[in-house]
Amino acid sequence: MTDALAIQLRVVKGLALRDLAGQFGKRGTGIVFTFVTPMMQSAIIALMRLVAGAPGYGGMEIFPFTVCGVLYFRAFSLMNMALVDSLNQNRGLLYFHHVTELDIYLGKFVTQLTINLTVALVIYVAMRMAGVAPPADEPFFLLLLLIAANVFGFGFGLVIASLSLIVPKLQSLNRILNRILYFTSGIFFAVPEVPPAIREYLLYNPLLSMTEWSRSFYFLQYQTVYGNLYYFAEFLVVFVVLGLLLERLLRDRLVR
């Protein structure tokens, strides 16, 4: 069993390194877009709030306010989208004896987690150096929450990828669902800004609790009343467990 685990770890490591090389290529243009895209997205949302006369809620600086929303949602979204696409992109690798579907998923998880954490660190340092953001109040918990967002994306993507073997249209529906989640996860707003009648329904989205807590961990002056970490954690655990079970049960449906 120890030998099998060692082989799997080497396989996952090799797949992750191969994926990193494939994403960024020799010219490195992929690296530029990886860092520029979330920064531009955050800047556009910040500008929209400023034009609307609604800067960061409760005295929160506008740029880290939007960055907290963008980075944590992107961690979830990019992870689940990458996982759903990973099997189609690497199907040929399944002809190798030691490579399994789960290895491909885990390799993609390691790659995307590394990218997401690096992007968050670089943007945080850039904001601090530019003087547009205060130091994070709870950096350790911000890191844990970012990792949790990636793990949630892994579980969510694993469920969609596995069920797509039965219903291929789920891959297209996943993109639509991500758009809906994008507008309802608190990237553009803080929960107290939303009218109570709408707030009641938005809070069913666990990613909204994640966004609320990211801002609460970042800003000393913001203590979320509506964010529920237990609710978010329940969804995370359910999707990871369900995703792993579905991957194993439906593995034989994949045509190699």
N, C-alpha and C positions, 0 to 999 in steps of 0.2 A: 504493500500500500504506500509505503514511503517512496519507493522508486516511481510509482505511478504519479504521485503528487509532484515529485521533482520534475518528471517529464512534462506534466501539464503546466507547471510554472514556467519552464523553459519555452514551451510552445506559446503561452500567453505573452511572455516577454518578447519573443520574436515577432509575433503578430502585431504587438503594440508598436515596436520599433519600425516595422514595415509600414504600418499605417501612418505614423508620424512622417516618415520619409515621403510617402505618397501624397500626403496632404500639403506639405510645404514645398516639395520639389527642390530643384537646384537653384532656381532664381529667387526663391524666398518671398515671392509676391503673396503667397498664402499667409505668411506671417504678418505682413503689413495689414491685410484685410482683417485678420483675426483680432488685432488690437484696435484698429481704427473704427471698425463697424460699431462695437458697443459704445465707444466714446462719442461717435457722431450721433448715434441713436439717443444717448443720454442728453447730449447738447440740444438736439432738436426738441425733445420733450421738455427740457428746462426752458427753452425759448418759448414754447407754446404756453407754458404756465405763466411765464413773465408777461407775455403779450396779453393773456387773459386776466392779468392783475392778480394772479394767485401764486406767489412764490412759495418756497418750501413751507409746509404747514407747521404752525406752532413754533416759528423761529428757527426751524431747521434750514441749513444752507441749501440752496436750490440744487447745486450740482450733485453733492453726495446723496441728497434726497432721491433724485432720479436714478443715480448710479446704483443705489441699493435695490431699487425695483428692477432695473434692466439686468444687472449681473446675475441676480438670483433666479429670475425667470429664464434667462438665457441658459443658465447651467442646467435647469430642468429640461427645457425645450430642445436645446442642441443635443443633449445626451439621448433623449428618447428618439429624436429624429435620426440621429446617427446609428442607433441600435437597430431601428427598423430597416434602414438601408444597408446595414453591414453585411447581411447574409447574401443579398443579391450581388454586392460588390466583390465578395470573396468566395463565392460558391465553388470556384475551381480548386480552392485549397482543401476542400473536403475529400479530395481524392488521396491526399496524404493520410497514411494510416493513423498517425497520432493526433490529427486535427479533428476536433468535433465542433458541432454548432455552438456549444456553450463556450468553447475556447475562443471562437471568433467574437462572440458577444463580450466576453471578459476582456479580450484584447482591445476592443473598441472602447470599453468602459475605462480602462487604464489610460488610453490615449486621450479621450475627451476630458477625463478628470484632470489630467496633467495640464491640458490646455486651459481649461476653465479656471483652475487655481492660479496658474501663471498670469492669465489675463487680469484676474481680480487684483493680484499683488501689484502688477505693473500700473494699473489704473489708480490704485490707492496711493502708491508712491508718487505718481504724476500729479494727482490732486493735491497732495501735501506740499510737494515742491512748488506748485503753481500758487499755493496759498489760497485755494478756493474751498478747502475742506478742513475742519478741525480734526484732531486725532480721534480715532475710534475709541469709544468708551469701553467696549468689551470685545477686543479683537479676537480672543480665543473662542468665544461663543459665535462670533461672526464666521470664523473659519469652520467650526463644527456645523453650523447651519448651512454653509455653502457645500460642504461635503454631503450633508443630508439631502440637499437639493439635487445633487448629482446622483445619489443613490436612488432617490425617488424617480428621477428620470430614467435610470437603468431599469427599475422594476416596471414602470409604465411602458417603456419601450419594449421590454421583454414580453409583456402581455400582448401588445399589439403585433409584434413580430411573429409570435407563436400562433396567434389566432389568424394571422394573415395567410398562413399555410392552408387554412380552411376557407377564409373569406378574403381574397386578395384586395378587394375594394377598401378594406380597413386602412390600408396604407394611405390612400387618398383622404379618407375621412379623418385620419390622424392629423393631417396638415390643417384641415378645417378646424378641428378641435383645438389645435394649438393657437390658431388665430383668435378663437373665442376666449381661451384662457388668457391670451396676451392682453386683451382689453378689460378683463375682469379680475386680474391678479394684483391690482393696486400699483401698477407701474406709473400710471398717470395721476394717482390720487392717494390720499390717506383716508382710511375708513371713516374717521369722524366728519370728513367733508361731504360724505354721501348722505342723501336724505334717508331717514329710517325705513321708509317703505321699500326702497331699493336695497339698502344695506342688508336687510334680513335675508335676501336671496343671494347676494354676492358672497356672504359669509359661508355659504355651502362649498365654495371653492377653497380647498385646503391651501392652495398657493397664495391666497390672499393673507392667510395667517402667517405664512412664511415671509412675505414681504413686510408685513407689519412688524414682525420680530426682528427682521434684519435692520430696520430703522431704529427700533427700540434698543438693540445692541450697539448700534453705531452712535446714536445721539443720547447724551446724558439727559437732556430735557424732555425727551419723548418716551413716555411709558405707555405702551399699547394697552387699551382696555378690551379690544375686540379680538386681537390675535390669540389663537389657541394652539399652542405647540403640541399638546396631546392629540388634538384632532388631526393636525398635520402628520404626526408620528404614526398614528393609526393607519392613515392612508398609505404612508411609506411602507410600513411592515406588510400590510395586506397585499400591495402590488408586487413587492419583491418576492414574497412567498408564493403568491399566485403565478407570477411570471416564471419562477424556477420550476414549479410543478407543471405548468403548461408546456414549457420548453421540453421537459423530459417526456411528457405524455404524447406530444405531437411530433417528436423528432422523427419518427418513422414515416411520417407523411411527406417529408422532404425528399424530392427526387434528386439523387446525386448525379 
